[in-house]
């Protein structure tokens, strides 16, 4: 699965920071594109986008060729900055997908759900608004959810992402077609 990215760019060898600069100076990227970095760890390929949403999530039901292949597992975390809430979508390879807002499990009783529980990425129901102390505690826990969800996914997949390489822009680039 290449998320509709140009296959040639996956092989050109330039890091994200250099390819994005070239494209900004008149390169081949479309105005309706989403910039991303990608990497590989074990059997997993990860895509890191910088526009506040996940291209796969916005397109996997709309664009031909983006849905997972049979027996292909996809885990998608999207902050959904433009259209909250933040979501986790898990397509475990059985032709179905399971969704959960950050703070919930997928409800499938899977090993992923267990990892979410173990990482503290599952919150109890929101407390009554009259209990100010409980509401404050709930809101503080909610702010920590993205880190807990990412930790749970890392635990579930064994995926390790080199944070220094991400921050430096040293990973390979992918320009994904924008989906409306």
trRosetta pair geometry for C-beta under 8 A, 3 or more apart (Angstrom, degrees):
i j d omega theta_ij theta_ji phi_ij phi_ji
1 65 7.9 158 -132 160 76 72
1 66 7.1 83 -158 -148 111 41
1 68 6.7 -57 -59 -116 150 53
1 69 6.7 -150 -53 -15 101 96
1 72 6.7 127 -22 162 123 157
1 74 7.6 -19 49 -84 164 123
2 5 4.9 -113 159 45 96 89
2 7 6.4 -38 -145 -85 169 78
2 10 7.1 -87 -137 -49 120 146
2 174 7.9 -158 -175 -146 80 131
3 47 6.7 44 -17 -83 157 168
3 55 5.7 82 -176 103 126 126
3 56 5.9 -77 -112 -76 113 85
3 59 7.6 106 -156 69 79 137
3 66 6.3 56 -126 -128 50 95
3 174 7.2 70 64 154 123 139
3 176 5.1 -36 129 -123 117 119
4 55 7.8 -123 42 157 114 132
4 59 7.4 -61 -7 140 136 162
4 63 6.5 -36 -58 151 135 148
4 65 7.1 116 -74 94 79 116
4 66 6.5 -23 -32 -81 102 105
4 176 6.0 84 72 -156 96 75
4 177 4.6 -69 129 19 134 111
5 9 6.4 -98 165 61 104 119
5 10 6.6 101 114 -52 124 104
5 36 8.0 -97 -84 52 134 122
5 174 4.5 -48 -117 -166 155 101
5 175 6.3 128 -135 64 92 48
5 176 5.4 -55 -73 -91 89 64
5 177 7.8 -159 -80 -13 43 74
6 9 4.7 77 81 0 100 107
6 10 7.7 -171 97 -13 57 82
6 28 7.6 -22 6 122 169 133
6 175 6.9 7 16 61 103 97
7 10 5.6 -51 -161 24 45 116
7 11 7.1 23 152 -7 69 108
8 11 6.1 -75 -161 42 37 102
8 12 6.6 49 149 -48 73 101
9 12 5.6 -38 -142 5 41 118
9 19 7.2 96 -160 -158 107 146
9 28 7.9 -149 -73 75 118 129
9 173 6.6 -68 165 92 117 91
9 174 6.6 133 107 -119 122 50
9 175 6.4 -17 112 20 176 94
10 172 7.0 67 -146 151 53 139
10 174 6.8 22 -85 -98 83 94
12 19 7.3 113 86 -101 130 122
13 172 7.6 -68 -130 -111 21 106
14 18 4.6 -119 -175 89 106 115
14 19 4.3 131 105 -61 123 93
14 22 7.2 -19 168 5 167 139
14 172 7.7 103 79 -134 47 69
14 173 6.9 -18 94 15 90 112
15 18 5.3 84 59 16 75 101
15 19 6.9 -156 91 -5 32 94
15 169 6.0 107 143 131 111 75
15 170 4.8 -51 -144 -147 143 39
15 171 6.6 101 -151 59 86 20
15 172 6.6 -93 -122 -90 45 38
15 173 7.2 96 159 -28 32 89
16 19 6.0 -62 -135 42 25 105
16 20 5.9 23 168 -19 65 112
16 35 7.7 103 -159 176 106 105
16 37 4.5 -46 -65 -93 149 102
16 169 4.5 -125 83 -170 101 81
16 170 7.2 -13 30 30 93 7
16 171 5.5 23 -16 72 121 70
16 172 6.7 99 -48 147 79 13
16 173 4.1 131 -107 -74 65 87
17 20 6.3 -55 -143 35 21 108
17 21 6.7 22 155 -18 57 109
17 168 7.0 -68 -35 146 141 60
17 169 3.0 99 -55 115 99 136
17 170 7.0 -9 2 -66 115 42
18 21 5.8 -56 -151 35 32 112
18 22 6.4 32 153 -18 66 105
18 169 8.0 148 -9 131 58 116
19 22 5.7 -52 -149 36 34 112
19 23 6.2 32 154 -18 66 108
19 27 7.5 139 -177 -172 65 174
19 173 4.1 -129 68 17 143 148
20 23 5.7 -55 -146 38 31 111
20 24 6.3 34 154 -22 65 106
20 35 6.1 46 -108 -140 117 138
20 169 7.4 -87 20 -160 129 133
20 173 6.3 176 -46 -107 82 146
21 24 5.8 -54 -147 34 30 112
21 25 6.5 19 155 -11 62 110
22 25 5.9 -69 -154 43 30 106
22 27 4.5 77 127 -65 81 133
23 26 7.9 -149 -169 64 27 23
23 27 3.4 -80 -104 58 48 129
23 28 6.5 -70 -118 44 92 52
23 29 4.0 44 -168 1 134 118
23 175 7.1 150 -113 -75 163 144
24 27 7.2 18 11 15 32 104
28 175 7.9 172 97 48 86 157
29 33 5.0 -122 -175 51 93 156
29 35 7.7 5 -144 -82 150 88
29 175 4.7 -136 -118 -138 100 157
30 33 4.4 123 62 -38 84 108
30 175 7.4 143 26 152 78 125
30 177 7.0 24 47 -120 143 70
30 178 7.4 -130 100 6 117 100
32 177 6.9 21 115 -166 92 68
32 178 3.8 -114 168 39 77 127
32 180 7.9 -48 -158 -43 126 105
33 175 4.7 6 174 178 138 100
33 176 6.4 142 -166 70 77 40
33 177 6.2 -56 -111 -112 71 32
33 178 5.7 -112 -78 -29 18 91
34 49 5.6 -3 159 -147 116 123
34 51 5.2 -96 -138 6 98 143
34 55 5.1 -173 59 -68 151 119
34 175 7.3 150 70 -163 42 53
34 176 4.5 -27 63 66 97 99
34 177 7.6 6 16 87 88 15
34 178 5.7 126 -32 -87 87 71
35 49 7.0 132 86 -148 51 69
35 50 5.6 -24 84 42 102 106
35 51 7.1 125 40 -39 75 102
35 173 7.0 -46 -160 -155 84 105
35 174 8.0 134 -165 79 42 53
35 175 6.2 -23 -103 -109 56 71
35 176 7.9 -158 -66 22 9 81
36 47 5.1 3 175 -175 140 95
36 48 6.1 149 -162 74 80 44
36 49 4.5 -39 -97 -90 96 69
36 50 7.2 179 -95 1 46 77
36 55 7.3 -84 -49 2 139 129
36 173 7.1 124 79 -164 52 59
36 174 4.6 -27 75 67 104 95
36 175 7.4 172 26 -88 80 25
36 176 5.7 37 0 -11 127 112
37 47 7.6 159 82 -156 40 50
37 48 4.8 -14 60 59 88 104
37 166 6.5 168 77 -127 152 73
37 169 7.2 -149 -81 -142 138 54
37 171 3.8 86 180 83 119 123
37 172 6.8 131 -156 73 71 41
37 173 6.2 -51 -100 -103 61 48
37 174 7.2 145 -115 17 13 83
38 45 6.3 9 -179 177 115 94
38 46 6.4 172 -152 88 66 50
38 47 4.8 -21 -99 -101 95 66
38 48 7.1 179 -84 16 41 72
38 171 6.5 178 57 155 29 120
38 172 5.9 -39 58 77 81 93
38 173 7.9 80 12 -174 83 11
38 174 5.2 40 -15 -12 119 126
39 45 7.5 176 90 -153 35 57
39 46 5.6 -8 59 56 80 95
39 48 7.9 17 6 -5 97 109
39 161 6.6 133 58 -128 142 83
39 162 7.4 -178 -132 24 169 96
39 165 7.6 87 -81 107 144 139
39 171 5.1 -78 -60 -139 102 125
39 172 7.4 143 -81 30 59 88
40 44 7.1 161 -154 89 55 52
40 45 5.3 -27 -100 -102 77 68
40 46 7.7 174 -88 16 27 73
41 44 5.4 -12 66 65 78 100
41 46 6.9 9 14 -5 103 115
41 158 7.5 -159 131 112 112 78
41 159 5.0 118 76 -139 136 68
41 160 5.6 174 -146 46 152 65
41 161 7.1 -107 -30 -74 143 56
42 157 7.9 176 60 159 133 85
42 158 6.0 38 -6 97 159 118
42 159 7.2 -115 31 -90 113 61
44 157 5.4 49 -64 178 155 127
44 158 7.8 166 -3 69 130 81
44 159 5.1 -61 73 -89 156 112
46 159 6.3 106 -54 -163 133 140
46 161 6.3 -81 80 -88 160 116
47 54 7.9 110 93 -147 111 93
47 55 7.7 -68 130 40 144 108
47 56 7.3 125 58 -24 141 118
47 174 6.6 -58 -132 51 107 143
47 176 7.8 62 -174 -49 142 138
48 161 7.5 110 -59 -156 132 147
48 166 6.2 -34 99 -132 173 117
48 171 7.4 76 36 68 122 158
49 53 7.3 -43 102 80 141 44
49 54 6.2 158 26 -112 138 51
49 55 6.3 153 -81 -13 153 94
49 176 7.4 -51 -102 26 119 135
52 79 5.8 -90 -164 79 58 114
52 80 7.4 18 151 164 82 7
52 81 3.0 -68 -170 30 121 131
52 82 5.8 105 111 -23 130 85
53 57 6.8 -121 173 66 89 119
53 58 6.0 56 143 -42 128 123
53 78 5.4 23 -157 -164 57 114
53 79 7.0 -113 -86 60 39 72
53 80 5.7 54 -109 -102 86 43
53 81 6.5 -116 -49 28 73 80
53 82 6.1 -47 -45 24 121 106
53 83 7.5 32 -94 33 128 95
54 57 4.1 76 79 7 105 110
54 58 6.8 170 88 -8 56 85
54 76 5.2 151 134 -174 161 109
54 77 7.0 138 -56 82 142 37
54 78 3.7 -107 4 -89 109 105
55 58 5.9 -64 -147 43 32 105
55 59 5.9 -6 166 8 69 122
55 176 4.4 -42 -95 129 175 150
55 177 7.7 120 -157 66 132 52
55 178 7.8 -107 -117 -114 105 36
55 179 6.4 126 -153 3 75 113
56 59 6.4 -85 -142 52 22 91
56 60 5.4 33 173 -51 70 109
56 66 6.5 -180 -136 178 66 110
56 74 6.8 -148 168 -179 148 136
56 76 5.1 -139 86 -105 122 137
57 60 6.7 -27 -114 3 19 110
57 76 5.1 168 -61 144 95 144
57 78 4.6 -59 5 -39 161 150
57 80 7.9 -88 113 -73 153 93
57 87 7.0 132 -141 79 147 122
57 89 5.8 148 -109 10 98 143
58 62 7.6 -38 145 26 58 130
58 179 4.5 161 122 75 111 128
59 62 5.3 -90 -146 56 51 99
59 63 4.2 -7 -178 11 105 122
59 66 4.9 -46 121 140 102 175
59 179 4.2 -157 -75 -71 103 160
60 63 7.4 -42 -90 45 16 86
60 66 4.8 -132 -109 121 51 106
60 67 5.3 104 -176 -90 83 57
60 68 7.6 10 -153 -21 125 71
60 74 7.8 170 -112 105 150 161
60 76 7.9 -141 -25 -29 143 159
60 89 8.0 178 34 128 150 152
60 91 7.7 -145 174 -39 155 148
60 97 7.8 99 112 -61 143 158
61 67 7.2 73 -86 -81 40 102
62 66 7.8 2 62 47 62 138
62 179 6.4 124 77 -165 136 129
63 66 4.5 56 82 -5 100 131
63 177 8.0 152 -130 80 157 123
63 179 6.4 -101 -38 -107 128 125
67 91 7.9 -172 -166 -147 71 164
68 72 4.2 -158 -176 85 99 105
68 73 7.2 36 -152 -103 151 6
68 74 4.7 -144 -76 -12 125 120
68 91 4.7 172 0 119 143 140
68 93 6.8 -104 138 -98 140 53
69 72 4.1 77 56 -9 80 132
70 93 7.1 72 175 -172 42 76
70 95 7.0 -4 -113 -66 77 89
71 93 4.7 33 -146 -173 27 117
72 91 7.7 16 98 112 75 112
72 93 5.7 164 54 -108 23 91
73 90 7.9 -14 -168 -170 89 80
73 91 6.7 172 -151 95 43 67
73 92 5.4 -7 -120 -150 96 39
73 93 4.7 -49 -67 -40 70 106
74 89 7.6 -7 114 110 99 93
74 90 7.5 170 90 -152 59 38
74 91 4.4 17 51 51 97 108
75 88 7.3 -18 -169 -168 86 92
75 89 7.6 159 -157 84 39 55
75 90 5.5 -1 -110 -109 74 76
75 91 7.9 -149 -67 33 38 64
75 112 7.5 -178 -109 -120 123 139
75 153 5.8 157 149 -144 145 117
75 156 7.6 138 -92 94 161 132
75 157 6.7 -122 22 -60 151 130
76 87 7.9 14 106 107 92 93
76 88 7.2 153 83 -158 54 45
76 89 4.4 -6 59 57 105 99
76 90 7.8 -161 26 -71 68 37
76 91 7.9 34 -2 2 103 96
77 86 7.6 10 -178 177 80 100
77 87 7.6 -178 -149 94 44 49
77 88 5.5 -14 -103 -105 72 74
77 149 6.3 141 -129 132 130 121
77 150 6.7 91 -168 -87 178 75
77 153 6.4 -95 -47 -37 129 161
78 86 6.7 -171 98 -152 54 63
78 87 5.3 1 57 57 95 87
78 89 7.4 17 5 1 109 105
79 86 5.0 -30 -140 -111 42 104
79 146 7.0 11 -104 -110 99 128
80 83 5.2 -78 -176 75 100 66
80 84 5.3 133 108 -102 109 35
80 85 6.3 64 69 103 139 23
80 86 5.5 -170 31 -95 98 42
80 87 6.0 60 -24 5 131 93
81 84 7.5 11 -130 -63 17 79
85 101 4.5 15 107 -138 143 113
85 102 6.7 -143 160 26 106 86
86 101 6.8 95 75 -163 59 69
86 102 4.2 10 89 -11 111 124
86 145 7.3 150 69 112 140 125
86 146 6.7 -81 -179 -86 170 91
86 149 7.7 -172 132 20 127 166
87 99 5.8 -20 -167 -162 119 100
87 100 6.9 146 -155 78 69 39
87 101 6.0 -53 -99 -105 67 47
87 102 7.2 -112 -80 -29 20 74
88 99 7.1 153 82 -154 54 51
88 100 5.0 -11 58 61 101 90
88 101 7.9 111 17 -163 78 4
88 102 6.8 108 -22 -78 97 62
88 106 7.2 -97 98 -69 110 96
88 116 7.9 -158 44 -93 169 132
88 149 6.2 -150 -62 -165 126 125
88 153 7.5 -162 -132 -70 125 119
89 97 5.6 5 -177 178 98 121
89 98 7.3 157 -157 79 51 43
89 99 5.2 -16 -103 -100 75 80
90 97 6.6 157 80 -158 40 69
90 98 4.9 -18 62 60 95 94
90 99 7.8 -178 21 -77 69 34
90 100 7.9 13 1 8 105 101
90 106 5.6 -61 33 -82 126 154
90 108 7.8 -115 80 17 132 144
90 110 7.5 -154 125 60 157 159
90 112 5.7 159 -109 84 160 173
91 96 7.1 -177 -135 94 70 37
91 97 4.3 -36 -84 -97 83 89
91 98 7.8 168 -78 17 38 65
92 96 7.6 -3 37 69 88 82
92 98 7.4 18 -16 9 103 112
92 110 7.0 -146 -80 -125 147 153
92 112 7.9 -138 -85 -8 111 133
98 106 3.8 61 140 -173 125 126
98 107 7.0 -155 -163 51 119 82
98 108 5.2 -60 -110 -34 164 128
98 110 7.8 160 49 -3 161 137
99 106 6.8 129 61 -128 14 85
100 104 4.3 -148 -169 92 102 98
100 105 5.8 -109 -115 134 155 16
100 106 4.7 -104 -36 -81 118 53
100 107 7.2 163 -85 -9 107 82
100 116 7.7 -11 100 -117 159 168
101 104 5.1 64 57 16 74 119
102 121 7.2 -87 -162 -174 73 96
102 145 4.4 102 155 151 118 131
102 146 6.5 -25 -139 -75 154 55
102 149 5.2 -77 -129 -51 97 147
103 121 7.1 -123 -92 165 27 61
103 122 6.5 92 178 -140 40 35
103 123 4.1 -26 -160 16 101 111
103 142 6.6 -11 -82 -117 133 77
103 145 5.4 -46 -62 -119 82 139
104 107 7.7 -11 160 -42 107 87
104 122 6.4 61 -128 -130 18 82
104 123 7.7 -50 -60 40 53 78
105 108 7.7 -136 147 27 101 63
105 113 4.0 56 -160 -139 122 99
105 116 5.3 164 -101 75 78 142
105 117 6.8 -4 -76 -51 123 90
105 122 5.7 -3 -42 -101 85 129
106 110 6.5 0 58 24 126 117
106 112 6.5 34 5 94 128 119
106 113 5.7 -111 35 -73 84 101
107 113 7.4 174 -15 -101 13 139
108 112 7.8 34 61 56 116 105
108 113 6.1 -174 59 -32 72 131
109 113 5.9 -79 -117 54 12 151
110 113 4.9 111 53 4 67 97
110 114 7.2 -121 106 0 45 87
111 114 5.4 -49 -150 36 39 116
111 115 6.4 43 149 -22 66 101
111 156 6.3 136 123 -136 94 96
112 115 5.6 -52 -149 35 34 112
112 116 6.5 38 150 -21 65 102
112 152 7.5 85 -169 148 66 106
112 153 7.7 17 -144 -105 99 63
112 156 5.0 41 -108 -130 68 154
113 116 5.6 -49 -149 32 34 114
113 117 6.6 36 151 -18 64 103
114 117 5.7 -52 -151 35 33 112
114 118 6.2 30 153 -18 66 109
115 118 5.7 -55 -142 40 32 111
115 119 6.1 24 160 -14 66 111
115 152 4.3 129 133 -169 92 84
115 153 7.3 124 121 -71 137 25
115 155 4.7 174 -151 89 116 113
115 156 4.1 -116 -1 -62 170 96
116 119 6.1 -63 -144 41 25 104
116 121 4.4 -92 -161 74 74 115
116 122 5.4 86 136 -45 100 100
116 148 8.0 76 -155 141 63 96
116 149 7.0 6 -125 -120 93 65
116 152 4.5 63 -92 -169 48 160
117 121 7.5 -76 -53 51 17 77
117 122 5.3 -17 -98 13 59 135
118 152 7.1 137 63 -117 81 92
118 155 7.0 -121 85 121 123 164
119 148 5.0 147 135 -172 101 78
119 149 7.5 145 103 -84 139 19
119 151 4.6 163 -150 97 131 106
119 152 3.7 -131 20 -70 148 86
119 155 6.2 -169 -63 9 118 141
120 141 8.0 -117 164 -154 105 103
120 144 7.7 -18 119 118 118 124
120 148 5.0 -99 86 -136 81 134
121 145 6.3 94 -145 -150 72 70
121 148 3.8 175 -83 130 79 105
121 149 4.7 123 -144 -78 134 57
121 151 7.3 -175 -53 60 118 92
121 152 4.7 -76 1 -24 147 140
123 126 8.0 37 131 -69 125 58
123 138 6.8 90 -170 -149 130 84
123 141 5.8 134 -109 122 113 127
123 142 6.7 6 -74 -80 159 73
123 145 7.3 -51 -35 -90 118 115
124 127 7.9 46 99 -57 111 80
124 138 7.8 -94 65 -110 87 104
126 135 7.8 37 -176 -117 86 76
126 138 5.9 105 -134 175 63 156
127 131 5.0 -76 150 68 127 123
127 134 3.7 -75 109 128 177 124
127 135 5.6 -126 70 -67 109 62
127 137 8.0 50 1 59 141 99
127 138 5.6 -162 9 -35 100 141
128 131 5.1 81 70 4 88 101
128 134 7.4 50 47 75 67 137
129 135 6.2 52 -131 -81 45 142
131 134 3.9 16 122 27 120 118
131 135 6.2 146 90 -21 68 87
132 135 5.6 -55 -143 38 31 112
132 136 6.2 34 157 -21 66 105
133 136 5.9 -54 -149 35 28 111
133 137 6.5 27 153 -16 63 107
134 137 5.7 -54 -147 38 33 112
134 138 6.2 36 152 -22 66 107
135 138 5.6 -53 -146 37 31 114
135 139 6.3 30 155 -18 65 106
136 139 5.9 -55 -146 37 29 110
136 140 6.5 30 154 -19 63 105
137 140 5.8 -55 -149 36 31 111
137 141 6.4 29 153 -16 64 107
138 141 5.8 -57 -150 39 30 111
138 142 6.3 36 150 -26 64 106
139 142 5.3 -48 -146 31 34 118
139 143 6.8 40 154 -23 62 98
140 143 5.9 -49 -156 27 33 113
140 144 7.1 24 150 -11 61 106
141 144 5.8 -62 -156 39 37 109
141 145 7.2 66 144 -54 63 84
142 145 5.6 -20 -163 -20 41 119
144 147 5.7 -59 -171 46 66 111
144 148 5.8 64 135 -24 87 110
145 148 5.5 -65 -143 42 34 110
145 149 5.9 32 163 -22 73 106
146 149 5.8 -55 -143 36 29 109
146 150 6.3 25 160 -14 65 108
147 150 6.0 -57 -147 40 28 108
147 151 6.3 31 153 -21 63 108
148 151 5.6 -53 -147 36 30 114
148 152 6.4 33 153 -22 64 104
149 152 5.7 -52 -150 34 31 112
149 153 6.5 29 153 -16 65 104
150 153 5.8 -53 -147 38 33 110
150 154 6.3 37 152 -20 64 106
151 154 5.6 -54 -149 37 31 114
151 155 6.3 33 152 -20 65 105
152 155 5.6 -53 -149 36 32 112
152 156 6.2 31 153 -19 65 108
153 156 5.6 -53 -143 38 33 113
153 157 6.0 8 165 1 68 112
153 159 7.0 -23 133 45 85 124
154 157 6.5 -67 -134 50 23 92
154 158 7.5 47 175 -128 55 3
154 159 5.4 -108 -125 69 62 80
154 160 6.9 75 -153 -85 110 50
154 161 7.9 -103 -103 3 113 91
155 158 7.8 20 -171 -68 20 42
161 166 6.4 38 154 -43 109 130
162 165 3.9 46 103 15 118 116
162 166 6.6 162 93 -17 63 82
162 171 7.9 159 63 -68 105 105
163 166 5.5 -53 -148 35 35 114
163 167 6.2 31 156 -16 68 107
164 167 5.9 -57 -145 40 30 108
164 168 6.1 20 158 -11 65 113
165 168 5.9 -62 -141 45 28 105
165 170 4.4 -92 -153 64 77 111
165 171 5.5 91 144 -50 108 85
166 169 7.8 29 175 -68 29 33
166 170 8.0 -69 -45 40 17 78
166 171 6.3 9 -93 -12 55 126
